[in-house]
Amino acid sequence: MSSDASIILVVEDDAIVRMLIVDVLEELEFRVLEADGSEKALEFLNDEDQHIDLMMTDVGLPVMDGRELAVQARLLRPALPILFASGYAENIDAPVGMHIIGKPFSIDQLRDKVKGILGH
């Protein structure tokens, strides 16, 4: 895997879904950081030495939901692109620099969405 691979932070509380997303992204030669919720995600986001090109988060997270996490993420990293995964994609208004993919999504949809956001 090339060292200049984009790094994607995946925030998903469902371990099986998270594993599937990570598998897909790693097959596409992205480097993946895994978080099972907002607390872990914020650890990565707060680490100034940790480069992150994209945060992909489930909207329906326990404790702090994906939208609240995105607000926190943007305070720490104002330019960070954010991709929300939601079973209710049509009900969310994505702020600038934030994108939405509806669940369930196919591997191709995920790949196209991520590559589109990262400009690959």
MMTF fields as JSON, N, C-alpha, C and O atoms, coordinates in Angstrom:
{
  "mmtfVersion": "1.0.0",
  "mmtfProducer": "UNKNOWN",
  "numBonds": 479,
  "numAtoms": 480,
  "numGroups": 120,
  "numChains": 1,
  "numModels": 1,
  "chainsPerModel": [1],
  "groupsPerChain": [120],
  "chainIdList": ["A"],
  "bondAtomList": [4, 2, 8, 6, 12, 10, 16, 14, 20, 18, 24, 22, 28, 26, 32, 30, 36, 34, 40, 38, 44, 42, 48, 46, 52, 50, 56, 54, 60, 58, 64, 62, 68, 66, 72, 70, 76, 74, 80, 78, 84, 82, 88, 86, 92, 90, 96, 94, 100, 98, 104, 102, 108, 106, 112, 110, 116, 114, 120, 118, 124, 122, 128, 126, 132, 130, 136, 134, 140, 138, 144, 142, 148, 146, 152, 150, 156, 154, 160, 158, 164, 162, 168, 166, 172, 170, 176, 174, 180, 178, 184, 182, 188, 186, 192, 190, 196, 194, 200, 198, 204, 202, 208, 206, 212, 210, 216, 214, 220, 218, 224, 222, 228, 226, 232, 230, 236, 234, 240, 238, 244, 242, 248, 246, 252, 250, 256, 254, 260, 258, 264, 262, 268, 266, 272, 270, 276, 274, 280, 278, 284, 282, 288, 286, 292, 290, 296, 294, 300, 298, 304, 302, 308, 306, 312, 310, 316, 314, 320, 318, 324, 322, 328, 326, 332, 330, 336, 334, 340, 338, 344, 342, 348, 346, 352, 350, 356, 354, 360, 358, 364, 362, 368, 366, 372, 370, 376, 374, 380, 378, 384, 382, 388, 386, 392, 390, 396, 394, 400, 398, 404, 402, 408, 406, 412, 410, 416, 414, 420, 418, 424, 422, 428, 426, 432, 430, 436, 434, 440, 438, 444, 442, 448, 446, 452, 450, 456, 454, 460, 458, 464, 462, 468, 466, 472, 470, 476, 474],
  "bondOrderList": [1, 1, 1, 1, 1, 1, 1, 1, 1, 1, 1, 1, 1, 1, 1, 1, 1, 1, 1, 1, 1, 1, 1, 1, 1, 1, 1, 1, 1, 1, 1, 1, 1, 1, 1, 1, 1, 1, 1, 1, 1, 1, 1, 1, 1, 1, 1, 1, 1, 1, 1, 1, 1, 1, 1, 1, 1, 1, 1, 1, 1, 1, 1, 1, 1, 1, 1, 1, 1, 1, 1, 1, 1, 1, 1, 1, 1, 1, 1, 1, 1, 1, 1, 1, 1, 1, 1, 1, 1, 1, 1, 1, 1, 1, 1, 1, 1, 1, 1, 1, 1, 1, 1, 1, 1, 1, 1, 1, 1, 1, 1, 1, 1, 1, 1, 1, 1, 1, 1],
  "groupList": [{"groupName": "MET", "atomNameList": ["N", "CA", "C", "O"], "elementList": ["N", "C", "C", "O"], "formalChargeList": [0, 0, 0, 0], "bondAtomList": [1, 0, 2, 1, 3, 2], "bondOrderList": [1, 1, 2], "singleLetterCode": "M", "chemCompType": "L-PEPTIDE LINKING"}, {"groupName": "SER", "atomNameList": ["N", "CA", "C", "O"], "elementList": ["N", "C", "C", "O"], "formalChargeList": [0, 0, 0, 0], "bondAtomList": [1, 0, 2, 1, 3, 2], "bondOrderList": [1, 1, 2], "singleLetterCode": "S", "chemCompType": "L-PEPTIDE LINKING"}, {"groupName": "ASP", "atomNameList": ["N", "CA", "C", "O"], "elementList": ["N", "C", "C", "O"], "formalChargeList": [0, 0, 0, 0], "bondAtomList": [1, 0, 2, 1, 3, 2], "bondOrderList": [1, 1, 2], "singleLetterCode": "D", "chemCompType": "L-PEPTIDE LINKING"}, {"groupName": "ALA", "atomNameList": ["N", "CA", "C", "O"], "elementList": ["N", "C", "C", "O"], "formalChargeList": [0, 0, 0, 0], "bondAtomList": [1, 0, 2, 1, 3, 2], "bondOrderList": [1, 1, 2], "singleLetterCode": "A", "chemCompType": "L-PEPTIDE LINKING"}, {"groupName": "ILE", "atomNameList": ["N", "CA", "C", "O"], "elementList": ["N", "C", "C", "O"], "formalChargeList": [0, 0, 0, 0], "bondAtomList": [1, 0, 2, 1, 3, 2], "bondOrderList": [1, 1, 2], "singleLetterCode": "I", "chemCompType": "L-PEPTIDE LINKING"}, {"groupName": "LEU", "atomNameList": ["N", "CA", "C", "O"], "elementList": ["N", "C", "C", "O"], "formalChargeList": [0, 0, 0, 0], "bondAtomList": [1, 0, 2, 1, 3, 2], "bondOrderList": [1, 1, 2], "singleLetterCode": "L", "chemCompType": "L-PEPTIDE LINKING"}, {"groupName": "VAL", "atomNameList": ["N", "CA", "C", "O"], "elementList": ["N", "C", "C", "O"], "formalChargeList": [0, 0, 0, 0], "bondAtomList": [1, 0, 2, 1, 3, 2], "bondOrderList": [1, 1, 2], "singleLetterCode": "V", "chemCompType": "L-PEPTIDE LINKING"}, {"groupName": "GLU", "atomNameList": ["N", "CA", "C", "O"], "elementList": ["N", "C", "C", "O"], "formalChargeList": [0, 0, 0, 0], "bondAtomList": [1, 0, 2, 1, 3, 2], "bondOrderList": [1, 1, 2], "singleLetterCode": "E", "chemCompType": "L-PEPTIDE LINKING"}, {"groupName": "ARG", "atomNameList": ["N", "CA", "C", "O"], "elementList": ["N", "C", "C", "O"], "formalChargeList": [0, 0, 0, 0], "bondAtomList": [1, 0, 2, 1, 3, 2], "bondOrderList": [1, 1, 2], "singleLetterCode": "R", "chemCompType": "L-PEPTIDE LINKING"}, {"groupName": "PHE", "atomNameList": ["N", "CA", "C", "O"], "elementList": ["N", "C", "C", "O"], "formalChargeList": [0, 0, 0, 0], "bondAtomList": [1, 0, 2, 1, 3, 2], "bondOrderList": [1, 1, 2], "singleLetterCode": "F", "chemCompType": "L-PEPTIDE LINKING"}, {"groupName": "GLY", "atomNameList": ["N", "CA", "C", "O"], "elementList": ["N", "C", "C", "O"], "formalChargeList": [0, 0, 0, 0], "bondAtomList": [1, 0, 2, 1, 3, 2], "bondOrderList": [1, 1, 2], "singleLetterCode": "G", "chemCompType": "PEPTIDE LINKING"}, {"groupName": "LYS", "atomNameList": ["N", "CA", "C", "O"], "elementList": ["N", "C", "C", "O"], "formalChargeList": [0, 0, 0, 0], "bondAtomList": [1, 0, 2, 1, 3, 2], "bondOrderList": [1, 1, 2], "singleLetterCode": "K", "chemCompType": "L-PEPTIDE LINKING"}, {"groupName": "ASN", "atomNameList": ["N", "CA", "C", "O"], "elementList": ["N", "C", "C", "O"], "formalChargeList": [0, 0, 0, 0], "bondAtomList": [1, 0, 2, 1, 3, 2], "bondOrderList": [1, 1, 2], "singleLetterCode": "N", "chemCompType": "L-PEPTIDE LINKING"}, {"groupName": "GLN", "atomNameList": ["N", "CA", "C", "O"], "elementList": ["N", "C", "C", "O"], "formalChargeList": [0, 0, 0, 0], "bondAtomList": [1, 0, 2, 1, 3, 2], "bondOrderList": [1, 1, 2], "singleLetterCode": "Q", "chemCompType": "L-PEPTIDE LINKING"}, {"groupName": "HIS", "atomNameList": ["N", "CA", "C", "O"], "elementList": ["N", "C", "C", "O"], "formalChargeList": [0, 0, 0, 0], "bondAtomList": [1, 0, 2, 1, 3, 2], "bondOrderList": [1, 1, 2], "singleLetterCode": "H", "chemCompType": "L-PEPTIDE LINKING"}, {"groupName": "THR", "atomNameList": ["N", "CA", "C", "O"], "elementList": ["N", "C", "C", "O"], "formalChargeList": [0, 0, 0, 0], "bondAtomList": [1, 0, 2, 1, 3, 2], "bondOrderList": [1, 1, 2], "singleLetterCode": "T", "chemCompType": "L-PEPTIDE LINKING"}, {"groupName": "PRO", "atomNameList": ["N", "CA", "C", "O"], "elementList": ["N", "C", "C", "O"], "formalChargeList": [0, 0, 0, 0], "bondAtomList": [1, 0, 2, 1, 3, 2], "bondOrderList": [1, 1, 2], "singleLetterCode": "P", "chemCompType": "L-PEPTIDE LINKING"}, {"groupName": "TYR", "atomNameList": ["N", "CA", "C", "O"], "elementList": ["N", "C", "C", "O"], "formalChargeList": [0, 0, 0, 0], "bondAtomList": [1, 0, 2, 1, 3, 2], "bondOrderList": [1, 1, 2], "singleLetterCode": "Y", "chemCompType": "L-PEPTIDE LINKING"}],
  "groupTypeList": [0, 1, 1, 2, 3, 1, 4, 4, 5, 6, 6, 7, 2, 2, 3, 4, 6, 8, 0, 5, 4, 6, 2, 6, 5, 7, 7, 5, 7, 9, 8, 6, 5, 7, 3, 2, 10, 1, 7, 11, 3, 5, 7, 9, 5, 12, 2, 7, 2, 13, 14, 4, 2, 5, 0, 0, 15, 2, 6, 10, 5, 16, 6, 0, 2, 10, 8, 7, 5, 3, 6, 13, 3, 8, 5, 5, 8, 16, 3, 5, 16, 4, 5, 9, 3, 1, 10, 17, 3, 7, 12, 4, 2, 3, 16, 6, 10, 0, 14, 4, 4, 10, 11, 16, 9, 1, 4, 2, 13, 5, 8, 2, 11, 6, 11, 10, 4, 5, 10, 14],
  "groupIdList": [1, 2, 3, 4, 5, 6, 7, 8, 9, 10, 11, 12, 13, 14, 15, 16, 17, 18, 19, 20, 21, 22, 23, 24, 25, 26, 27, 28, 29, 30, 31, 32, 33, 34, 35, 36, 37, 38, 39, 40, 41, 42, 43, 44, 45, 46, 47, 48, 49, 50, 51, 52, 53, 54, 55, 56, 57, 58, 59, 60, 61, 62, 63, 64, 65, 66, 67, 68, 69, 70, 71, 72, 73, 74, 75, 76, 77, 78, 79, 80, 81, 82, 83, 84, 85, 86, 87, 88, 89, 90, 91, 92, 93, 94, 95, 96, 97, 98, 99, 100, 101, 102, 103, 104, 105, 106, 107, 108, 109, 110, 111, 112, 113, 114, 115, 116, 117, 118, 119, 120],
  "secStructList": [7, 7, 6, 6, 7, 7, 3, 3, 3, 3, 3, 7, 1, 7, 2, 2, 2, 2, 2, 2, 2, 2, 2, 2, 2, 2, 2, 6, 6, 7, 3, 3, 3, 3, 3, 1, 1, 2, 2, 2, 2, 2, 2, 2, 2, 2, 7, 6, 6, 7, 7, 7, 1, 3, 3, 3, 3, 3, 1, 1, 7, 1, 1, 1, 7, 2, 2, 2, 2, 2, 2, 2, 2, 2, 2, 2, 7, 6, 6, 7, 7, 3, 3, 3, 3, 3, 6, 6, 4, 4, 4, 7, 7, 7, 7, 6, 6, 3, 3, 3, 3, 3, 1, 1, 7, 7, 2, 2, 2, 2, 2, 2, 2, 2, 2, 2, 2, 2, 6, 7],
  "xCoordList": [0.846, 0.0, 0.883, 1.821, 0.597, 1.458, 1.289, 0.198, 2.377, 2.34, 1.566, 1.182, 1.33, 0.573, -0.919, -1.665, -1.35, -2.762, -3.568, -3.121, -4.762, -5.639, -6.061, -6.232, -6.224, -6.583, -8.027, -8.398, -8.82, -10.248, -10.564, -10.244, -11.198, -11.662, -13.103, -13.983, -13.339, -14.674, -15.268, -14.707, -16.414, -17.083, -18.422, -19.344, -18.503, -19.704, -19.789, -18.846, -20.932, -21.038, -21.377, -21.184, -21.875, -22.187, -20.914, -20.43, -20.381, -19.079, -19.073, -18.076, -20.167, -20.211, -20.226, -19.504, -21.048, -21.104, -19.744, -19.25, -19.158, -17.856, -16.807, -16.007, -16.82, -15.869, -16.023, -15.038, -17.277, -17.531, -17.018, -16.381, -17.299, -16.85, -15.32, -14.729, -14.701, -13.236, -12.65, -11.684, -13.234, -12.751, -12.798, -11.842, -13.921, -14.081, -13.035, -12.369, -12.894, -11.961, -10.515, -9.714, -10.188, -8.816, -8.55, -7.439, -9.559, -9.396, -9.144, -8.462, -9.689, -9.482, -8.17, -7.871, -7.396, -6.067, -6.097, -5.18, -7.17, -7.178, -6.657, -6.777, -6.08, -5.733, -6.924, -7.514, -7.275, -8.497, -8.206, -7.477, -8.795, -8.808, -10.213, -11.188, -10.331, -11.654, -12.049, -11.26, -13.289, -13.834, -15.222, -16.023, -15.51, -16.824, -17.816, -18.944, -17.395, -18.286, -17.54, -16.368, -18.244, -17.693, -16.483, -15.576, -16.471, -15.367, -14.038, -13.056, -14.031, -12.821, -12.486, -11.322, -13.514, -13.294, -12.611, -11.692, -13.065, -12.486, -11.044, -10.256, -10.695, -9.29, -8.42, -7.375, -8.859, -8.109, -8.089, -7.047, -9.24, -9.358, -8.521, -8.009, -8.391, -7.614, -6.115, -5.33, -5.716, -4.294, -3.74, -3.969, -3.01, -2.54, -1.557, -1.361, -0.939, 0.004, -0.706, -0.092, -1.991, -2.742, -3.399, -4.326, -2.912, -3.513, -4.823, -4.892, -5.84, -7.12, -7.614, -7.706, -7.933, -8.412, -9.93, -10.488, -10.595, -12.056, -12.563, -11.983, -13.652, -14.317, -15.648, -16.479, -15.83, -17.107, -17.786, -17.248, -18.955, -19.625, -21.079, -21.784, -21.499, -22.911, -23.617, -23.066, -24.822, -25.562, -26.068, -25.991, -26.582, -27.192, -26.203, -26.192, -25.368, -24.413, -24.966, -25.727, -24.587, -24.996, -24.235, -23.207, -24.72, -24.133, -24.15, -25.002, -23.222, -23.166, -23.42, -22.661, -24.464, -24.777, -23.808, -23.004, -23.913, -22.957, -22.917, -21.859, -24.082, -24.105, -23.37, -22.631, -23.583, -22.869, -21.37, -20.549, -21.031, -19.619, -19.009, -17.876, -19.769, -19.271, -18.987, -17.998, -19.87, -19.662, -18.351, -17.549, -18.147, -16.913, -15.694, -14.664, -15.838, -14.723, -14.313, -13.127, -15.31, -15.033, -14.4, -13.652, -14.692, -14.029, -12.536, -11.693, -12.228, -10.836, -10.128, -8.945, -10.864, -10.293, -11.274, -12.078, -11.204, -12.224, -12.383, -13.464, -11.334, -11.411, -11.734, -11.766, -11.971, -12.154, -13.444, -14.525, -13.35, -14.583, -15.241, -14.562, -16.561, -17.295, -18.371, -19.119, -18.428, -19.432, -20.331, -19.877, -21.607, -22.578, -23.175, -23.529, -23.282, -24.017, -25.319, -25.307, -26.428, -27.704, -28.767, -28.853, -29.576, -30.735, -31.841, -32.846, -31.644, -32.652, -32.006, -32.186, -31.258, -30.436, -31.255, -30.785, -32.496, -33.287, -33.715, -34.155, -33.589, -34.034, -32.923, -33.154, -31.735, -30.625, -30.212, -30.106, -29.986, -29.441, -27.948, -27.527, -27.145, -25.705, -25.1, -25.252, -24.419, -23.725, -22.608, -22.26, -22.065, -20.998, -19.829, -19.415, -19.31, -18.171, -18.563, -17.712, -19.88, -20.353, -21.224, -21.976, -21.11, -21.767, -22.584, -22.367, -23.523, -24.396, -24.435, -24.503, -24.393, -24.652, -25.764, -25.706, -26.766, -27.896, -27.562, -26.881, -28.042, -27.899, -29.172, -30.244, -29.127, -27.891, -27.276, -27.994, -25.965, -25.292, -24.499, -24.094, -24.291, -23.497, -22.017, -21.661, -21.184, -19.739, -19.38, -18.542, -20.024, -19.737, -20.138, -19.417, -21.292, -21.74, -20.758, -20.427, -20.298, -19.348, -18.05, -17.506, -17.566, -16.314, -16.442, -15.575, -17.525, -17.702, -17.834, -17.295, -18.551, -18.774, -17.455, -17.136, -16.699, -15.434, -14.452, -13.797, -14.357, -13.418, -13.859, -13.024, -15.157, -15.666, -15.308, -14.913, -15.453, -15.159, -13.666, -13.266, -12.847, -11.403, -10.775, -9.578, -11.602, -11.108, -10.16, -9.213, -10.433, -9.604, -10.138, -9.581],
  "yCoordList": [-1.195, 0.0, 1.246, 1.339, 2.185, 3.359, 4.271, 4.387, 4.912, 5.746, 7.036, 7.714, 7.385, 8.607, 8.323, 9.156, 7.127, 6.783, 7.73, 8.12, 8.089, 8.927, 8.17, 6.951, 8.909, 8.308, 8.67, 9.843, 7.65, 7.853, 7.369, 6.242, 8.249, 7.892, 7.4, 8.152, 6.134, 5.538, 5.431, 4.774, 6.086, 6.076, 5.355, 5.855, 4.188, 3.345, 2.447, 1.716, 2.498, 1.716, 0.252, -0.581, -0.073, -1.466, -2.127, -1.789, -3.074, -3.667, -4.339, -4.267, -4.989, -5.704, -4.721, -4.893, -3.697, -2.67, -1.979, -1.732, -1.678, -1.007, -1.868, -1.37, -3.155, -4.074, -4.104, -4.117, -4.115, -4.132, -2.862, -2.918, -1.722, -0.444, -0.404, -0.011, -0.822, -0.817, -1.734, -1.371, -2.916, -3.847, -3.221, -3.315, -2.58, -1.956, -0.866, -0.815, 0.002, 1.12, 0.637, 1.202, -0.413, -0.933, -1.59, -1.508, -2.239, -2.802, -1.71, -1.934, -0.541, 0.605, 1.322, 2.383, 0.717, 1.214, 2.522, 3.337, 2.714, 3.811, 3.26, 2.065, 4.13, 3.754, 4.133, 5.199, 3.259, 3.46, 3.505, 2.672, 4.496, 4.572, 4.188, 4.683, 3.314, 2.845, 3.413, 3.424, 3.882, 4.346, 3.758, 3.753, 3.258, 2.651, 3.675, 3.331, 4.934, 5.984, 7.303, 7.391, 8.325, 9.676, 9.853, 10.627, 9.139, 9.306, 8.92, 9.66, 7.753, 7.27, 8.173, 8.486, 8.582, 9.454, 10.75, 11.227, 11.308, 12.565, 12.394, 13.339, 11.196, 10.935, 11.106, 11.755, 10.52, 10.668, 12.13, 12.65, 12.783, 14.162, 15.131, 16.126, 14.831, 15.685, 15.477, 16.292, 14.386, 14.072, 14.847, 14.493, 15.906, 16.791, 16.112, 16.571, 15.025, 14.307, 13.325, 12.766, 13.121, 12.152, 12.849, 13.64, 12.551, 13.131, 12.4, 11.175, 13.141, 12.545, 13.295, 14.522, 12.546, 13.173, 13.254, 14.119, 12.339, 12.266, 11.562, 10.57, 12.08, 11.35, 10.842, 11.612, 9.538, 8.938, 8.499, 7.672, 9.04, 8.706, 8.322, 8.883, 7.354, 7.01, 8.179, 8.782, 8.488, 9.569, 9.091, 9.82, 7.872, 7.358, 6.713, 5.492, 7.529, 7.0, 7.188, 8.123, 6.299, 6.504, 7.69, 8.103, 8.218, 9.331, 10.619, 11.479, 10.758, 11.959, 11.512, 10.698, 12.02, 11.518, 12.095, 12.98, 11.566, 11.929, 13.414, 13.966, 14.064, 15.504, 16.301, 17.239, 15.916, 16.591, 16.326, 17.213, 15.087, 14.738, 15.581, 16.048, 15.773, 16.569, 18.011, 18.611, 18.552, 19.918, 19.983, 20.898, 19.009, 18.95, 18.784, 19.429, 17.9, 17.63, 18.898, 19.164, 19.676, 20.9, 21.979, 22.819, 21.966, 22.905, 22.581, 23.476, 21.279, 20.84, 20.892, 21.224, 20.562, 20.483, 21.12, 20.424, 22.443, 23.177, 22.741, 22.892, 22.205, 21.858, 20.385, 19.943, 19.63, 18.177, 17.838, 18.23, 17.112, 16.642, 15.566, 14.744, 15.589, 14.639, 13.957, 14.608, 12.64, 11.847, 11.187, 10.391, 11.535, 10.905, 9.677, 9.713, 8.594, 7.427, 7.389, 7.39, 7.355, 7.413, 6.605, 6.589, 5.933, 5.24, 6.215, 5.841, 7.469, 8.496, 9.652, 10.815, 9.325, 10.334, 11.529, 12.666, 11.259, 12.357, 13.373, 14.473, 13.009, 13.925, 14.819, 15.632, 14.677, 15.45, 16.533, 16.308, 17.69, 18.781, 18.8, 19.052, 18.539, 18.488, 19.876, 20.513, 20.349, 21.628, 21.548, 20.461, 22.675, 22.732, 21.846, 21.848, 21.093, 20.238, 18.938, 18.13, 18.746, 17.498, 16.789, 17.424, 15.49, 14.687, 13.594, 13.271, 13.03, 12.003, 10.793, 10.934, 9.615, 8.392, 7.657, 7.488, 7.227, 6.541, 5.094, 4.428, 4.61, 3.195, 2.476, 3.07, 1.257, 0.525, 1.02, 1.388, 1.028, 1.435, 0.251, -0.639, 0.263, -0.802, -0.431, 0.72, -1.417, -1.191, -0.155, 0.718, -0.263, 0.689, 2.109, 3.066, 2.237, 3.573, 4.178, 5.361, 3.357, 3.839, 4.267, 5.332, 3.425, 3.737, 5.045, 5.915, 5.171, 6.365, 7.617, 8.671, 7.494, 8.636, 9.102, 10.291, 8.164, 8.514, 9.096, 10.103, 8.457, 8.944, 10.32, 11.177, 10.523, 11.817, 12.925, 14.021, 12.618, 13.613, 13.928, 15.084, 12.879, 13.075, 13.508, 13.786, 13.56, 14.032, 13.071, 13.478, 11.767, 10.746, 10.476, 9.65],
  "zCoordList": [0.0, 0.0, 0.0, 0.792, -0.863, -0.983, 0.224, 0.783, 0.614, 1.809, 1.565, 2.519, 0.295, 0.018, -0.148, -0.662, 0.297, 0.22, 1.111, 2.189, 0.64, 1.456, 2.71, 2.693, 3.78, 5.063, 5.399, 5.44, 5.635, 5.898, 7.312, 7.69, 8.078, 9.415, 9.283, 8.864, 9.641, 9.547, 10.942, 11.819, 11.141, 12.448, 12.29, 11.644, 12.886, 12.723, 13.943, 14.246, 14.656, 15.892, 15.648, 16.534, 14.467, 14.139, 13.604, 12.523, 14.381, 14.045, 12.679, 11.96, 12.313, 11.032, 9.873, 8.891, 9.994, 8.95, 8.826, 7.726, 9.98, 9.975, 9.277, 8.485, 9.577, 8.958, 7.437, 6.699, 6.987, 5.543, 4.875, 3.824, 5.49, 4.936, 4.874, 3.868, 5.979, 6.046, 4.972, 4.301, 4.812, 3.784, 2.4, 1.631, 2.092, 0.78, 0.582, -0.453, 1.574, 1.445, 1.346, 0.601, 2.104, 2.035, 0.686, 0.163, 0.125, -1.216, -2.244, -3.245, -1.997, -2.892, -2.569, -3.118, -1.666, -1.289, -0.523, -0.623, 0.25, 1.204, 2.52, 2.791, 3.336, 4.703, 5.572, 5.395, 6.512, 7.282, 8.778, 9.317, 9.429, 10.885, 11.31, 10.744, 12.3, 12.717, 14.073, 15.017, 14.145, 15.417, 15.591, 14.656, 16.796, 17.049, 17.579, 17.93, 17.638, 18.094, 18.145, 17.781, 18.603, 18.557, 19.474, 19.168, 20.591, 21.535, 20.889, 20.955, 20.269, 19.587, 18.399, 18.151, 17.679, 16.525, 16.951, 16.285, 18.06, 18.538, 19.0, 18.942, 19.458, 19.801, 18.56, 18.611, 17.443, 16.185, 15.741, 15.341, 15.814, 15.33, 16.167, 15.654, 17.439, 18.342, 18.221, 18.705, 17.575, 17.428, 16.236, 15.08, 16.549, 15.477, 14.534, 13.409, 14.98, 14.114, 13.187, 12.278, 13.417, 12.611, 11.427, 11.598, 10.226, 9.03, 8.717, 8.814, 8.347, 7.941, 6.709, 6.715, 5.65, 4.411, 4.343, 3.667, 5.054, 4.987, 6.229, 6.669, 6.798, 7.869, 7.333, 6.851, 7.428, 7.051, 8.333, 9.068, 8.608, 9.863, 9.657, 8.819, 10.445, 10.501, 11.198, 12.119, 10.761, 11.424, 12.782, 13.771, 12.824, 14.054, 14.991, 15.149, 15.615, 16.589, 17.994, 18.241, 18.927, 20.315, 20.918, 20.382, 21.995, 22.752, 21.941, 22.162, 21.009, 20.172, 18.737, 18.21, 18.096, 16.76, 15.723, 16.015, 14.516, 13.475, 13.167, 12.864, 13.247, 12.957, 14.034, 13.733, 15.294, 16.383, 16.275, 16.506, 15.918, 15.733, 14.618, 14.733, 13.534, 12.411, 12.836, 12.416, 13.673, 14.173, 14.964, 14.778, 15.839, 16.625, 15.724, 15.917, 14.731, 13.812, 13.078, 12.888, 12.668, 11.917, 12.787, 12.286, 14.083, 14.994, 15.056, 15.118, 15.039, 15.134, 13.783, 13.702, 12.73, 11.38, 10.396, 9.775, 10.257, 9.491, 8.041, 7.47, 7.437, 6.014, 5.764, 4.615, 6.825, 6.672, 5.93, 6.37, 4.805, 4.152, 5.022, 5.638, 5.059, 5.881, 5.041, 4.312, 5.162, 4.458, 5.499, 6.321, 5.445, 6.346, 5.674, 4.496, 6.43, 5.956, 6.746, 7.977, 6.038, 6.73, 6.022, 4.794, 6.826, 6.273, 5.917, 5.313, 6.298, 6.03, 5.279, 5.638, 4.241, 3.549, 3.086, 3.113, 2.656, 2.088, 3.147, 2.811, 4.416, 5.474, 6.006, 6.902, 5.468, 6.016, 5.044, 3.839, 5.584, 4.809, 5.08, 6.209, 4.064, 4.295, 4.149, 3.106, 5.179, 5.053, 4.008, 3.546, 3.648, 2.65, 3.07, 4.229, 2.109, 2.411, 3.08, 3.451, 3.23, 3.814, 2.782, 2.042, 2.747, 1.722, 2.393, 3.561, 1.646, 2.209, 1.287, 0.066, 1.874, 1.123, 1.864, 3.082, 1.125, 1.754, 2.058, 1.278, 3.188, 3.536, 3.142, 3.259, 2.691, 2.396, 1.088, 0.158, 1.023, -0.211, -0.747, 0.0, -2.046, -2.658, -2.566, -2.315, -2.771, -2.789, -3.854, -3.627, -5.02, -6.1, -5.713, -5.996, -5.065, -4.645, -3.652, -3.732, -2.718, -1.719, -2.396, -2.107, -3.297, -3.987, -4.774, -4.693, -5.531, -6.368, -5.513, -5.852, -4.406, -3.523, -2.921, -2.946, -2.384, -1.724, -2.737, -2.47, -3.898, -4.914, -5.414, -5.704, -5.513, -5.94, -4.958, -5.354, -3.659, -2.636, -2.605, -2.468, -2.733, -2.629, -3.949, -4.022, -4.984, -6.28, -6.962, -7.635, -6.775, -7.443, -8.838, -9.563]
}
